[in-house]
Amino acid sequence: MDNKAIGARMRELREKAGLSTSKLAEKIGTSQAQVSRLETGKQGFRSRTLMKIAKALNVDAVYFFIDDTKPNAQSYGALVSRRVIDAMRSPEYTRAAEHLAALHRKKKASFRHIAGLLETLARRDT
């Protein structure tokens, strides 16, 4: 799911809960403007923020990623055992996910750097 789809689900849940964007922002410790940007897909979701939103809206974070309009939605995440849900709620999971994302960003930067070096070497050889 992309940010717009996640944001639309977030808005739907917020409205069902009878919360304003300001009230949700207060519950998750952010600004009303950020909640609005998240709901419209203008800003991406950090895992920690998504976990706070899920908790404030009384759903599991995985809810935002399951496309229940598809007939095989049950297969996403092995529809999700209690142990997996509990693990995803843990601070350790959030730290691990953020660490992996940071490593991925560093890896991409390293590959760009190596590609640049190879281009420089290729130009010197010609």
Secondary structure by P-SEA (a helix, b strand, c coil): ccaaaaaaaaaaaaaaacccaaaaaaaacccaaaaaaaaaccccccaaaaaaaaaaaccccccccccccccccccccccccaaaaaaaacaaaaaaaaaaaaaaaaaaaaaaaaaaaaaaaaaaac
